[in-house]
Amino acid sequence: MVRGLYSSASGMITKQTQMEALSNNISNMNTLGFKRDKVIPKSFEEVMLVNKDKYIGGKPFKRKIGSMGFGVGVDEVVTSFEQGFLEETGRNLDFAIEGDGFFTLADENGNEKYSRDGRFKIDENGYLTNSDGLRVIGMDPNGSKAEIRVSNPDFKISNDGYFDSVNGRTKFCISHFQDSKALTKNAENTYTSNGQLAYNGTAKIHQCFVERSNVDAIEAITDMLTISRSYESNQKVLQQIDETIGKAVNEVGSIR
């Protein structure tokens, strides 16, 4: 009976974690370049139940009853990096990546961060930045990286991906990671990583476009209903077990 109590409680905790991740996905449905998260559950290791109520030759005989699980827990939180819908904006400083990779950004200390949000602006010093003021990193034909400082705000990307900047011909430094699990999602819609970094030359950059979130509204609502009903089912089982234990303690076990 108590085992069922723990199983129901672990199920509720797992469903709550899934609901929190799903709520975050829905709240970022209109966040450019956002990638949805999914909580992957796992079952606890099963144990073999035995009893010794059978005696042979005056000695208890151990008999295997069968295996039993003890509920579920959270295995990992996986980010889906599926391509989001590319929306045309007509704005010259909007960019979208088609394919794998991230725009490379740098904070005031030179630490690199990565993002799929390509809605940029030009600061008072002429540097190309994202909405949080992180400077966009570019790469020259020799492979040298530098912060992008534009001389003309109406610049256009050529067919080979390059455009003119104060430092000469420059293209966006598109960072690529072989292992997406090495990426850590930050609150400001960026990622950091300690994993092995490469530069993706196959990704295509679209100017005057932005990448929408890859959260599917219909799928998210369906998942929310499923998780909510599963949580309620575990809750009802928990209440019933609690009532049964209460009766066992207060009525069956009382001295008459």
C-alpha positions in Angstrom: 0.0 0.0 0.0 2.8 2.4 0.9 4.6 1.4 -2.2 1.6 2.6 -4.2 1.8 5.9 -2.3 5.4 6.5 -3.4 4.6 5.4 -7.0 1.7 7.9 -7.2 3.8 10.7 -5.6 6.7 10.1 -8.0 4.3 10.2 -10.9 2.9 13.5 -9.8 6.3 15.0 -9.4 7.4 13.9 -12.9 4.2 15.2 -14.5 4.6 18.6 -12.7 8.2 18.8 -14.1 6.8 18.0 -17.6 4.1 20.7 -17.2 6.7 23.3 -16.1 8.8 22.6 -19.3 5.7 22.7 -21.4 4.5 26.0 -19.9 7.9 27.5 -20.6 7.6 26.3 -24.3 4.2 27.9 -24.6 5.2 31.2 -23.0 8.1 31.4 -25.6 6.0 30.5 -28.6 6.6 34.0 -30.0 10.3 34.2 -29.0 12.4 34.3 -32.1 14.7 31.3 -32.5 13.4 29.6 -29.4 13.8 25.8 -29.3 11.4 23.7 -27.3 12.3 21.5 -24.4 10.9 18.0 -23.6 11.2 16.2 -20.3 12.1 12.5 -20.8 10.8 10.3 -17.9 12.4 7.0 -16.7 11.1 4.2 -14.5 12.9 3.4 -11.3 14.7 0.1 -11.3 12.4 -2.8 -10.6 13.0 -5.1 -7.6 12.2 -8.7 -7.0 9.6 -9.4 -4.4 10.0 -12.6 -2.3 8.3 -14.1 0.7 9.2 -16.8 3.2 5.8 -18.0 4.3 6.4 -21.6 3.0 8.4 -24.0 5.2 10.1 -27.1 4.1 11.7 -29.3 6.7 11.0 -26.7 9.4 13.0 -24.1 7.5 11.5 -21.1 5.7 11.6 -21.4 1.9 12.2 -18.3 -0.1 9.7 -18.0 -3.0 10.0 -15.3 -5.7 6.7 -13.5 -6.3 7.7 -11.3 -9.2 9.3 -7.9 -10.1 7.7 -4.6 -9.1 8.4 -1.0 -10.1 8.4 1.9 -7.8 7.3 4.8 -10.0 8.9 7.1 -12.4 11.4 10.0 -12.3 13.0 12.5 -14.7 15.7 11.1 -16.9 16.8 14.2 -18.8 15.5 17.4 -20.4 16.1 17.4 -24.1 16.1 20.4 -26.4 14.7 20.0 -29.9 16.8 21.9 -32.4 14.4 21.3 -35.3 14.2 24.2 -37.8 11.6 26.8 -37.1 9.5 28.6 -39.7 11.3 31.4 -41.5 9.2 34.5 -41.6 9.9 37.4 -44.0 10.0 40.8 -42.3 11.5 43.1 -44.9 13.8 44.5 -42.3 17.5 44.8 -43.4 18.9 43.8 -40.0 16.9 40.6 -39.6 18.6 37.3 -40.4 17.7 33.7 -40.2 19.7 30.5 -40.4 18.6 27.7 -42.6 20.3 24.5 -41.4 22.4 23.7 -38.3 24.3 26.3 -36.4 24.0 29.4 -34.2 24.9 33.1 -34.5 28.0 33.7 -32.4 27.8 36.5 -29.9 30.2 38.0 -27.3 29.5 39.8 -24.1 31.5 42.7 -22.6 34.1 40.2 -21.3 34.6 38.5 -24.6 32.7 35.3 -23.6 31.0 33.7 -26.5 27.3 32.8 -26.5 25.2 31.3 -29.2 21.7 32.1 -30.5 19.3 31.4 -33.3 17.6 34.8 -32.9 18.9 36.9 -35.7 17.0 40.1 -35.1 19.9 42.5 -34.8 20.5 46.2 -34.4 23.4 48.7 -34.6 24.6 50.3 -31.4 26.0 53.9 -31.0 29.5 52.7 -31.9 28.4 51.0 -35.2 28.6 47.4 -33.9 26.0 44.8 -34.8 24.3 43.6 -31.6 21.4 41.5 -30.5 18.5 42.9 -28.5 20.4 42.4 -25.3 23.5 44.3 -26.5 25.7 41.3 -27.2 27.9 41.9 -30.1 27.7 39.7 -33.2 30.9 37.9 -34.2 31.9 37.7 -37.9 34.6 36.0 -39.8 36.8 37.2 -42.6 37.9 35.2 -45.7 41.1 34.1 -43.8 39.0 32.6 -40.9 39.8 35.3 -38.4 37.0 36.3 -36.0 36.1 39.8 -34.9 33.1 41.8 -33.7 31.1 43.1 -36.7 31.2 46.8 -37.1 29.3 48.0 -40.1 30.0 51.2 -42.2 26.6 51.2 -43.9 23.4 50.1 -42.1 21.8 49.2 -45.4 24.4 46.5 -46.2 23.4 43.5 -48.2 24.7 39.9 -48.0 26.1 38.6 -51.3 25.6 35.1 -52.7 28.7 33.8 -51.0 27.5 35.0 -47.6 29.9 38.0 -47.3 29.1 41.7 -46.8 31.2 44.8 -46.3 32.1 45.9 -42.8 34.7 48.3 -41.3 37.1 45.4 -41.2 36.6 44.4 -44.8 34.7 41.5 -46.3 32.9 39.7 -43.4 30.4 36.9 -43.0 28.5 35.7 -39.9 30.5 33.3 -37.7 28.0 30.4 -37.6 29.0 28.0 -34.7 28.2 24.4 -34.9 28.3 21.6 -32.3 28.5 17.9 -33.0 26.9 17.1 -29.6 23.9 19.3 -28.9 23.9 18.0 -25.3 27.0 20.1 -24.6 24.8 23.2 -25.0 23.4 24.9 -21.9 20.3 27.1 -22.4 20.3 30.5 -20.8 17.4 32.7 -19.7 18.1 35.4 -22.4 17.5 32.9 -25.3 21.1 32.1 -25.8 23.3 29.1 -25.2 26.8 28.5 -23.8 28.9 25.4 -24.3 32.1 23.7 -23.2 31.9 21.2 -26.0 33.9 20.9 -29.1 33.1 23.8 -31.5 33.2 23.9 -35.3 32.2 26.5 -37.9 29.4 25.5 -40.2 30.0 26.7 -43.8 26.9 24.9 -45.2 24.2 26.9 -43.3 22.4 29.4 -45.4 21.7 32.9 -44.1 18.5 34.6 -45.2 18.5 38.4 -44.9 15.2 40.2 -44.1 13.9 37.0 -42.5 13.6 35.7 -38.9 13.2 32.2 -37.5 10.1 31.6 -35.5 10.0 29.3 -32.4 9.7 25.6 -33.2 6.9 25.2 -30.6 3.8 23.7 -32.2 0.7 25.2 -30.6 -1.6 22.3 -31.3 0.9 19.7 -30.1 1.6 21.8 -27.0 -2.1 22.0 -26.0 -2.6 18.3 -26.7 0.4 17.4 -24.5 -0.8 19.8 -21.8 -4.2 18.0 -21.6 -2.5 14.6 -21.5 -0.1 15.6 -18.7 -2.9 17.2 -16.8 -5.2 14.1 -16.9 -2.3 11.9 -15.9 -1.5 14.1 -13.0 -5.1 14.0 -11.8 -5.2 10.2 -12.1 -2.1 10.0 -9.9 -3.6 12.4 -7.5 -6.8 10.4 -7.1 -4.9 7.2 -6.5 -2.8 9.0 -3.8 -6.0 10.3 -2.1 -7.6 6.8 -2.1 -4.4 5.2 -0.6 -4.3 7.9 2.0 -8.0 7.3 2.9 -7.3 3.5 3.1 -4.3 4.0 5.4 -6.3 6.4 7.5 -9.0 3.7 8.0 -6.5 1.1 8.7 -4.9 3.2 11.5 -8.0 4.7 13.0 -10.6 2.0 12.6 -9.1 -1.4 11.9 -6.2 -0.9 14.2 -8.1 0.6 17.1 -8.6 -1.2 20.4 -12.2 -2.2 21.1 
